[in-house]
Amino acid sequence: MTNVTTLHAKDNYMITFVKGLKMTRLEDTLNSNGPFTVFAPTNLSFGKLDGGIVKEWEAGKYTPELKSF
């Protein structure tokens, strides 16, 4: 059975989303038994955000907030 992380890790359009899963350690949760509903934005969608916000997320800023969604 394929899980969310494995499925999206194979897709070059989902790199930022997969990085976020790993950074927030939510990949373990999503790889466990669900069911889960995931709305996963593509790299293009993340690119439309304010220029520095994704870099701040990658630097660990807002990790607790990201985990709460």
C-alpha positions as a Markdown table, in Angstrom:
| # | Residue | x | y | z |
|---|---|---|---|---|
| 1 | Met | 0.0 | 0.0 | 0.0 |
| 2 | Thr | 1.3 | 3.4 | -0.9 |
| 3 | Asn | 1.4 | 6.2 | 1.7 |
| 4 | Val | 1.2 | 9.9 | 1.2 |
| 5 | Thr | 4.9 | 10.6 | 1.6 |
| 6 | Thr | 6.0 | 7.8 | -0.8 |
| 7 | Leu | 3.4 | 8.8 | -3.4 |
| 8 | His | 4.3 | 12.5 | -3.4 |
| 9 | Ala | 8.1 | 12.0 | -3.1 |
| 10 | Lys | 8.0 | 10.5 | -6.6 |
| 11 | Asp | 6.4 | 13.6 | -8.1 |
| 12 | Asn | 8.7 | 16.5 | -9.0 |
| 13 | Tyr | 5.8 | 18.9 | -8.7 |
| 14 | Met | 5.4 | 18.1 | -5.0 |
| 15 | Ile | 9.0 | 18.7 | -3.7 |
| 16 | Thr | 8.1 | 21.6 | -1.4 |
| 17 | Phe | 5.2 | 19.7 | 0.1 |
| 18 | Val | 7.3 | 16.7 | 0.9 |
| 19 | Lys | 10.0 | 18.9 | 2.4 |
| 20 | Gly | 7.3 | 20.4 | 4.6 |
| 21 | Leu | 6.1 | 17.0 | 5.7 |
| 22 | Lys | 9.6 | 16.0 | 6.7 |
| 23 | Met | 10.5 | 19.3 | 8.4 |
| 24 | Thr | 7.4 | 19.2 | 10.6 |
| 25 | Arg | 7.7 | 15.4 | 11.1 |
| 26 | Leu | 4.2 | 14.9 | 9.9 |
| 27 | Glu | 5.3 | 12.2 | 7.5 |
| 28 | Asp | 5.3 | 9.7 | 10.3 |
| 29 | Thr | 1.7 | 10.6 | 11.1 |
| 30 | Leu | 0.6 | 10.4 | 7.4 |
| 31 | Asn | 2.4 | 7.1 | 6.9 |
| 32 | Ser | 0.5 | 5.5 | 9.7 |
| 33 | Asn | -3.0 | 4.0 | 9.3 |
| 34 | Gly | -5.5 | 6.6 | 8.2 |
| 35 | Pro | -7.8 | 7.4 | 6.8 |
| 36 | Phe | -6.5 | 10.9 | 5.9 |
| 37 | Thr | -7.6 | 13.6 | 3.6 |
| 38 | Val | -4.7 | 15.7 | 2.3 |
| 39 | Phe | -4.9 | 18.8 | 0.2 |
| 40 | Ala | -1.4 | 19.0 | -1.1 |
| 41 | Pro | -0.3 | 22.2 | -3.0 |
| 42 | Thr | 2.2 | 21.9 | -5.8 |
| 43 | Asn | 5.5 | 23.7 | -6.0 |
| 44 | Leu | 3.8 | 26.2 | -8.3 |
| 45 | Ser | 1.2 | 27.0 | -5.6 |
| 46 | Phe | 3.9 | 27.5 | -3.0 |
| 47 | Gly | 5.7 | 29.8 | -5.5 |
| 48 | Lys | 2.8 | 32.2 | -5.5 |
| 49 | Leu | 3.2 | 32.9 | -1.8 |
| 50 | Asp | 5.1 | 35.9 | -0.5 |
| 51 | Gly | 8.8 | 35.6 | -1.6 |
| 52 | Gly | 10.4 | 34.7 | 1.8 |
| 53 | Ile | 7.7 | 32.7 | 3.5 |
| 54 | Val | 8.7 | 29.3 | 2.2 |
| 55 | Lys | 12.4 | 30.0 | 3.0 |
| 56 | Glu | 11.2 | 30.9 | 6.6 |
| 57 | Trp | 9.3 | 27.6 | 6.8 |
| 58 | Glu | 12.4 | 25.7 | 5.6 |
| 59 | Ala | 14.5 | 27.5 | 8.2 |
| 60 | Gly | 12.1 | 26.2 | 10.9 |
| 61 | Lys | 10.2 | 29.3 | 11.5 |
| 62 | Tyr | 6.5 | 28.7 | 12.2 |
| 63 | Thr | 7.0 | 24.9 | 12.5 |
| 64 | Pro | 4.5 | 24.7 | 15.4 |
| 65 | Glu | 1.9 | 26.6 | 13.4 |
| 66 | Leu | 2.4 | 24.4 | 10.3 |
| 67 | Lys | 2.0 | 21.2 | 12.4 |
| 68 | Ser | -1.4 | 22.5 | 13.8 |
| 69 | Phe | -3.1 | 22.5 | 10.4 |
